[in-house]
Amino acid sequence: VPLPGAVSAVQRFGSMERHVLNFRLAAQADSRVIFSWRNDTRTRSMALTMDVIDPATHETWFAAALENPDRVMVMAEDSPSNGGNFPVAIVRFDVSGEEALVSINMNPAARGRGLAAPSLLGAEQFLTGGHMLTLIAEIKPENIASLRAFERAGYQQVAPASASADTQAETVQYRKRLARRR
């Protein structure tokens, strides 16, 4: 059963291979699991910032991220038929004016199950404001799974591989126009 204020993916996507995704805003209680995903070796190899993060640094960042009014962090959880919610991804939107930088971090145990694109789409329901927003994703060209997930979620490649302004890592840029809900 979704938490109050949560959105169920079954409303938008239907059931996918016995997967019904539920979405909710991230909470401080999610910090520990997100920390473990962030330091996963495969995650770090595909991230724009590949350093191992220590627990204290992560806790400080996570608490500040939750308080940041320009950052929306959404948890996607699978409700398998055997009961219980299994966290599959966190989607982060860093909003600045009419644009939002989008990132997704998948639970390593949920990779390869086709849940990244539905996670991206479901998380979009938490963006409000009533006007158009351009969603921007910067993805390493070797991160084929992420490139495909963003494409399945309606993003289009707009720039070939080039150095990211923030990290100098080589990235491919994808964009999507989104009418925000009121």
N, C-alpha and C positions, 0 to 999 in steps of 0.2 A: 504494500500500500504506500503510495507516495506521501511524503511529508507535506504538511500544510504549505501552500504556496508553490509546490513542485508541479511540474508538468510531466505528463506521461507521453512517451513517444508513440504509444499505440494510437493516440489521437491523430498523429500526423503520418506515421510510417507503417502502422500495422505491426503484426508480429513477424519477426525475422528469425527463422530457424530457432523457434522457441525463445527468442530474445525479445523482451519488451523493455525498452529503456525508459527510465524515469530520470528527470532532471530537477536539480535544486541548486540554489546558490551554495557555494562552498562555505564551510564554517571552520572555526578554529580546530575542531575535532578532526578535520581532514588533514591537518598539517603533517602528521607522522607518516601517513600512507603516501602523500604527495612527495615528501622527503625521500622515501625509499624509491619511488619511481624515478625521481629526478637524478639520483645517483646511480641508477642502473647503467651498466656499461654500454649497452646498445643505445639507450636514451641519450647518454652523453655524447656518443659518437655522431649522432644525428642533430644534436642541439647546436645552436649558434655559439653558446658558451659551454665549453666542454669540461671545465674544471669540476672537480669533486667539491661539493658544498658541505661544510661542517654543520652539525645540528643547530648550534646557536645562531649562526648566520641565517640558516633557513627559517628558524622560528621567528627571528626579528623581521625578515623579509615577508614572511607569510602573514604575520599580524598586521604589518603596515599595508600589505596588499589588500587585506580584507577591509581596512578602514579607508582606502583610497576611493573617493567617489568617481574617479575616472577609470577605474578598473572593475570589470565584471568577471568573476570566476564562477564557472558552472560545473558542477559534478554530474557526470552521466553514470547511471547505475543500471545494471542488468538485473531484472527480476526473474530469475530462472524458475522453471516450473517446480523445482524442488524447494522453493521458498527462500526468502531472504534477499537483501539487496547486495550485489557484488559490484564494487566500484570499478568502472572500466576506463574512465578518462576524466581529465579536467580540461576544460576549454577556457582560455583567458582572452578577454578583449581589453586592450588598452585604448581607451577612447580619447581622441584629441580633435575637438571641433567636429567636422563632418567625416572624419576617418577613424577607423579602429584597427589596430594591429592585432591579428588573431594568432594564437598558438594553441596547440593541443599536445597534451602529454598522456599517452596511453599507459594503462596498467600493463606491465610486461606479460602478465598471464592472459591478457585479453587480446594480444596482437594476433593478426591473421584471421580474425573472426568476422571481418567486415563491419566493425562497429564504429570506426573512426568517422566516416561520412555522416551516418545518422547522429553521432555525438555532436558534430559540428552544426548540423541543421537544427537539432533540438535545442542547443545552447543559444542559438540566435533568438529564440523566443523571449529571452531575458533582456534583450536590448530594447529600450523604450525611448520615447522622446517625440515620436510622430513625424519625423522628417527623414529624408534619405541619408544613408550612411554608406560610405565605401569601406568595405572590409578588405584588409590587406594582409597577405601571408607571405613571409619570406622563408623559403625552404631550401635546404641544401639540395643540389641537383642529384646527388647520389641517394637521397632519401625517396626512393621510388614509391614506397607504400604511402608516404605522406602526400606526394604529388598526386597520386591517383585518388586518394581520399578527398583532397580539396577539389579536384576536378569533378568527382561524383557529387560533391556538395554544391556544385554550381559555380565554382570559381574558374576564372579564365586566366591563363598565363598572359602577362602583359609585358614582361621584361625578361630577356635572356639572362643567363647566369652572369652575375657581376658581384663585386664586393659590397657587402652590407655596410651602410653608413655607420652603424653602431659597433659592429664586431669585426669588420673586415673579412669575415668568412664569406666564401662565395655562395650566393643564394640565387634562386629563381623567384621572381615576384608574381604572385597571383592576386587577382582582385575580384570582388563581387559587389554589386550595388544591392542594397537592402533597404526596403521601406520599413522604417522602425514603427513599432506598434505604439499606440498612445497609452 
